[in-house]
Amino acid sequence: MSPLPYYPYSLNDIQARIEEIRSQPFTNFSSEKEAIRFALHCIDLTTLEGSDNTKKIEKLCHNAIQYQTAAVCVYPVFLKQAKQLLHGKPIKVASVAGAFPAGQSPIEIKTAEVEYAVKQGADEIDMVISRGLFLEEKYDIVYDEIVAIKNACQDARLKVIIETGELIEPDLIYKASILAMRAGADFIKTSTGKIAINATSDAFLVMLDAIFQFYNEKNMIIGIKPAGGITDVNTTLLYLKLLEKTLNINWLSNNFFRIGASRLAIKLFDFLA
């Protein structure tokens, strides 16, 4: 694998850009209500708790149908139930797999779980990189793991979580984003939602810059998914502005933009009522 590029902007640069974009009007949405309607249809309605059970999955899928979200995201053991409940609906069924959320398992275990999820009917797989290996700069191993998981996905789309809250530094977030895309990610995703620092606007903008750079080099549209801690309308509007102003209209589709949220959907739904 060729060397990973350095990120050219400081944290002060990033925050200044965010504030500038925050103050700008939308270009592709006629109103905040239209932007929120789009955001609602981009949500991966998610439950990833140890207390998850069949009744909870039934409610999740019922809500996904009501809100018309892009997908539901569940643990692998609930995939078959979710597929049955959403049969005939234009809602994808995603699953975390590959030793979520820590990524601290041998690659054979990770790929076996992904293969199981695919057999259970997963349309999409959300995996997490091995942050320990990445922080030790063992980039080739991290790359090879993503490639192996991508192969195990078969036709399912792969979202690669880089866990920005553990990488922290913009340069590391940028490098992890580029690495994931080079290895075959269909989406890059900020967070598992299982640590103290989840999605932030700073990390999101860095990842958007990485996608823009990759698009210029490879002419490939890679999706992006902020996840964890996005719980209100104003934050949602900021993320949409950052997306719109950094990338082009091709990304204004739930084929290439998702929001990982379990509490946000009802707030957006109520806002539209």
DAWO-V143109 format. One record per pair of residues at least 4 apart in sequence whose ideal C-beta (glycine too) atoms are under 7 Angstrom apart, sorted by the first residue. I is the first residue (numbers start at 1). J is the second residue. Records with the same first field share a line. If there is no record, write none. Layout:
BEGIN
I: J + J
END
This chain:
BEGIN
1: 139 + 140 + 143 + 182
4: 139 + 175 + 178 + 179
5: 178
6: 171
7: 170 + 171 + 174 + 206
9: 13 + 14 + 170
11: 15 + 170 + 202
12: 16
13: 17
14: 18 + 170 + 202 + 205 + 206
15: 19 + 202
16: 20
17: 21 + 205
18: 22 + 201 + 205 + 242
19: 23
21: 241 + 242 + 245
22: 238 + 241
24: 241 + 245
26: 35 + 241 + 244
27: 244
28: 244 + 249 + 252
29: 34 + 35 + 38
30: 34
32: 36 + 237
33: 37 + 272
34: 38
35: 39 + 237 + 240
36: 40 + 233 + 236 + 268 + 271 + 272
37: 41 + 272
38: 42
39: 236 + 240 + 259 + 268
40: 67 + 69 + 265 + 268 + 269 + 272
41: 68 + 69 + 70 + 254
42: 70 + 254 + 257 + 258 + 259
43: 69 + 70 + 259 + 261 + 264 + 265
44: 70 + 71 + 72 + 73 + 94 + 258 + 259 + 260
45: 60 + 63 + 64 + 69 + 72 + 262 + 265
46: 73 + 260 + 261 + 262
47: 52 + 56 + 60 + 74 + 262
48: 75 + 96
52: 56 + 57 + 75 + 78
54: 58 + 81
55: 59
56: 60
57: 61 + 74 + 78 + 81 + 82
58: 62 + 85
59: 63
60: 64 + 72
61: 65 + 72 + 82 + 85 + 86
62: 66
63: 67 + 265
64: 69 + 72 + 91
65: 89 + 91
67: 265 + 269
69: 91 + 265
70: 92 + 254 + 258
71: 91 + 92 + 93 + 94 + 124
72: 82 + 91 + 93 + 94
73: 94 + 95 + 96 + 126 + 260
74: 78 + 79 + 82 + 95
75: 95 + 96
76: 95 + 97 + 113 + 116 + 117 + 120
78: 82
79: 83 + 93 + 95 + 117 + 120 + 121 + 122
80: 84 + 120 + 121
81: 85
82: 86 + 93
83: 87 + 93 + 121
86: 91 + 93
92: 123 + 124
93: 121 + 122 + 123
94: 122 + 123 + 124 + 126
95: 117 + 122 + 125
96: 100 + 126
97: 113 + 114 + 117 + 125 + 127
98: 110 + 113 + 114 + 127 + 128 + 149
99: 103 + 104 + 105 + 109 + 110
100: 128 + 192
101: 128 + 192 + 194
103: 128 + 129 + 130 + 131
105: 109 + 110
107: 111 + 145 + 148
108: 112
109: 113
110: 114 + 145 + 149
111: 115 + 148 + 149 + 152
112: 116
113: 117
114: 118 + 125 + 149 + 152 + 153
115: 119 + 152
116: 120
117: 122 + 125
118: 122 + 153 + 154 + 156
122: 156
123: 156
124: 156 + 157 + 159
125: 153 + 156 + 158 + 159
126: 159 + 161 + 189
127: 149 + 158 + 160 + 161
128: 161 + 163 + 192
129: 134 + 142 + 146 + 160 + 161 + 162 + 176 + 180
130: 134 + 142 + 145
131: 135 + 163 + 166 + 167
132: 136
133: 138 + 141 + 142
134: 139 + 142 + 176
138: 142
139: 143 + 179
140: 144
141: 145
142: 146 + 179
143: 147 + 179 + 182 + 183
144: 148
145: 149
146: 150 + 160 + 180 + 183 + 184 + 185
147: 151 + 183 + 184
148: 152
149: 153 + 158
150: 158 + 183 + 184
153: 158
157: 186 + 187
158: 184 + 185 + 186
159: 186 + 187 + 189 + 225
160: 180 + 185 + 188 + 189
161: 189 + 191 + 192
162: 167 + 173 + 176 + 177 + 180 + 188
163: 167 + 191 + 192 + 195
164: 173 + 190 + 191 + 200 + 203
165: 191 + 195 + 196 + 197 + 198
166: 195
167: 172 + 173 + 176
168: 172
169: 173
170: 174 + 206
171: 175
172: 176
173: 177 + 203 + 206 + 207
174: 178 + 206 + 209 + 210
175: 179
176: 180
177: 181 + 188 + 207 + 210
178: 182 + 210 + 214
179: 183
180: 185 + 188
181: 185 + 188 + 214 + 222
185: 222
186: 222 + 223
187: 222 + 223 + 224 + 225 + 258
188: 207 + 222 + 224
189: 225 + 227 + 260
190: 198 + 199 + 203 + 204 + 207 + 226 + 227 + 228
191: 198 + 199 + 227 + 228
192: 228
193: 198 + 227 + 228 + 260
198: 227 + 228 + 229
199: 203 + 204 + 226 + 227 + 228 + 229 + 230
200: 204
201: 205 + 238 + 239 + 242
202: 206
203: 207
204: 208 + 226 + 239 + 242
205: 209 + 242 + 246
206: 210
207: 211 + 224
208: 212 + 224 + 242 + 243 + 246 + 247
209: 213 + 246
210: 214
211: 215 + 222 + 224 + 247
212: 216 + 246 + 247
213: 217
214: 218 + 220 + 222
215: 219 + 220 + 221
221: 250 + 256
223: 256 + 257 + 258
224: 257
225: 258 + 259 + 260
226: 230 + 239 + 259
227: 260
228: 260
230: 235 + 236 + 239 + 259 + 261 + 264
231: 263 + 264
232: 236 + 267
233: 237 + 267 + 268 + 271
234: 238
235: 239
236: 240 + 264 + 268
237: 241
238: 242
239: 243
240: 244
241: 245
242: 246
243: 247 + 251 + 257
244: 252
247: 251
250: 256
251: 256 + 257
252: 257
253: 257
254: 258
259: 264
261: 265
264: 268
265: 269
266: 270
267: 271
268: 272
269: 273
END
